[in-house]
């Protein structure tokens, strides 16, 4: 009986000793491990998902003239497709057309459209199809006309809304009318987004609000050059012209850039 008591006591002491060692290990984790853990905690889930989808950078945004420049040996004869004011009515249909054509694009979102559940579902499907989702402010007001607090709200609110719908925060930003302020640029920088404008676009002009005239000008304009950023909108006539625009651009020898290959860091 005495031997059993001694054996039980020894086992108990060994167990307590091991537990103390384990607790000490938890408290004295190597600094590198603690740093890595903090970095993972500080970084949003949306940022991690976005990072996973990025590809090796082949292009960068030239913020002097807003063209898309090749990096290294990337094809210089390439252009970027962008669609603003999404997802109002036709964005999902446009995404399906682009998917059929195996063409990529950035859909720049106005947050006001995401107040409707149908539009949330539309954006979710567009993102699920692999298209890049950009920030085009909440209400499409000219940032130069707004006080700083409203400029910040116009930008940040869309990032939050897009992340809630798609699980990812936008990495590209386009200011309405192409008008940036020093303050809005700082907010964009803090949000780790890349500001963008465009090289040309026509679909808001009355004479180009038809499939034939719009597809003709988008393909045959002298502004269709290496690195051009093409601006289009969520509009019926643009949707109808989209397939011809894509095939016409390719027919001129241009590749269509995958936005996920644009450098963001």
SVG drawing of the C-alpha trace seen along z (x, -y; Angstrom):
<svg xmlns="http://www.w3.org/2000/svg" viewBox="-33 -72 46 74">
<polyline fill="none" stroke="black" stroke-width="0.4" points="0.0,0.0 2.9,-2.3 4.5,-1.6 1.3,-2.5 1.1,-5.8 4.7,-6.7 4.2,-5.8 1.0,-7.9 2.8,-10.9 5.7,-10.6 3.4,-10.5 1.5,-13.6 4.7,-15.5 5.9,-14.6 2.5,-15.7 2.6,-19.1 6.2,-19.6 5.3,-19.0 2.3,-21.4 4.5,-24.1 7.0,-23.7 4.2,-23.9 2.8,-27.0 6.3,-28.5 6.7,-27.8 3.5,-29.6 4.5,-32.7 8.0,-32.8 7.3,-32.2 10.1,-33.3 9.8,-37.0 9.6,-35.9 6.6,-33.7 4.9,-36.4 5.6,-38.9 4.2,-36.6 1.1,-36.0 0.5,-39.7 0.9,-40.3 -1.7,-37.7 -4.1,-39.2 -3.6,-42.7 -4.1,-42.0 -7.8,-41.7 -9.2,-38.5 -10.2,-40.5 -6.6,-41.5 -5.3,-38.0 -7.8,-36.7 -6.9,-39.5 -3.2,-38.6 -3.8,-35.0 -5.4,-35.9 -2.7,-38.2 -0.4,-36.9 3.2,-37.7 3.2,-41.4 3.6,-42.0 2.3,-45.6 2.3,-48.8 0.1,-51.9 2.0,-55.0 0.4,-57.7 1.7,-60.5 -0.4,-59.6 -2.5,-56.7 -1.2,-54.2 -0.4,-50.6 3.3,-49.9 4.9,-46.5 7.3,-45.1 10.3,-43.2 9.4,-41.1 5.6,-41.6 3.8,-42.2 3.7,-46.0 0.9,-45.7 -1.7,-45.3 -4.7,-47.3 -6.8,-47.3 -10.7,-47.1 -12.6,-48.9 -16.3,-49.3 -17.5,-52.1 -20.8,-52.6 -21.3,-49.0 -23.4,-47.1 -26.4,-49.2 -28.2,-47.1 -26.0,-45.4 -22.8,-44.6 -23.5,-40.9 -24.5,-40.5 -21.3,-42.3 -19.2,-40.0 -20.8,-37.0 -19.9,-38.4 -16.3,-39.0 -16.1,-35.6 -17.3,-34.0 -14.7,-36.1 -12.0,-35.1 -11.3,-38.7 -10.6,-40.3 -11.7,-43.7 -12.0,-45.8 -15.6,-46.6 -15.5,-49.9 -18.3,-50.0 -20.5,-52.8 -21.5,-51.9 -25.0,-53.4 -26.0,-50.4 -25.1,-48.0 -27.9,-49.2 -30.1,-46.8 -29.9,-43.1 -30.2,-42.2 -27.2,-44.3 -25.3,-42.7 -26.0,-39.3 -24.9,-40.6 -21.6,-41.9 -21.0,-38.7 -21.4,-36.7 -19.2,-39.0 -16.5,-38.6 -17.0,-34.8 -16.4,-34.8 -12.9,-36.1 -13.3,-39.8 -11.4,-42.5 -13.7,-44.8 -12.6,-48.4 -13.8,-51.4 -15.5,-54.3 -16.8,-56.0 -20.2,-55.7 -22.3,-58.3 -20.1,-59.4 -19.8,-62.9 -16.8,-65.1 -14.3,-64.7 -13.1,-68.2 -16.5,-69.5 -16.5,-67.7 -15.0,-68.5 -12.3,-66.0 -14.6,-64.1 -17.0,-63.4 -14.3,-62.4 -13.0,-59.9 -16.5,-58.5 -17.1,-58.2 -14.0,-56.1 -14.0,-53.9 -17.7,-53.1 -17.3,-51.4 -14.3,-49.3 -16.3,-48.1 -19.4,-47.3 -17.4,-45.5 -15.6,-43.4 -18.9,-42.5 -20.2,-41.2 -17.2,-39.6 -14.9,-39.0 -12.1,-41.2 -11.3,-44.9 -10.7,-46.7 -7.1,-47.3 -7.9,-49.8 -9.6,-53.2 -11.0,-55.5 -12.2,-59.0 -15.4,-60.2 -14.7,-62.5 -11.0,-61.7 -10.8,-64.4 -8.4,-63.6 -7.5,-65.8 -4.3,-65.7 -6.4,-64.4 -8.2,-61.7 -4.8,-60.5 -3.6,-60.2 -6.7,-58.1 -6.2,-55.9 -2.5,-55.4 -3.5,-54.5 -6.0,-52.0 -3.2,-50.4 -5.1,-51.1 -3.8,-52.1 -5.3,-55.3 -6.4,-54.9 -7.9,-57.1 -8.2,-56.3 -6.9,-56.9 -10.2,-57.2 -13.9,-56.4 -17.0,-57.5 -20.1,-55.7 -21.5,-58.7 -21.6,-60.9 -25.0,-60.9 -23.5,-60.0 -22.0,-56.8 -25.0,-55.5 -25.5,-52.8 -23.8,-49.5 -22.4,-50.2 -21.0,-53.7 -19.6,-52.8 -17.8,-49.6 -16.4,-51.5 -14.9,-54.4 -13.6,-52.2 -11.6,-50.1 -10.6,-52.7 -9.8,-55.7 -6.2,-56.9 -6.0,-56.6 -6.0,-52.8 -2.3,-52.4 0.0,-50.3 -1.0,-50.4 -4.3,-52.2 -6.8,-52.1 -10.3,-51.9 -13.2,-53.4 -16.7,-52.0 -19.9,-52.0 -22.7,-49.8 -25.0,-50.8 -27.2,-48.9 -25.4,-50.1 -22.0,-49.3 -23.2,-45.8 -24.4,-45.3 -21.1,-46.6 -18.8,-44.8 -18.2,-41.6 -17.3,-43.5 -15.1,-45.8 -13.1,-42.9 -12.8,-41.1 -11.9,-44.4 -9.1,-45.2 -7.7,-41.7 -8.0,-42.1 -5.7,-45.1 -3.1,-42.9 -3.6,-43.9 -3.7,-41.6 -6.2,-42.3 -4.5,-42.7 -5.5,-40.6 -5.9,-43.2 -4.5,-40.6 -1.1,-41.0 -1.0,-44.7 1.6,-45.6 -0.1,-46.9 2.9,-47.2"/>
</svg>
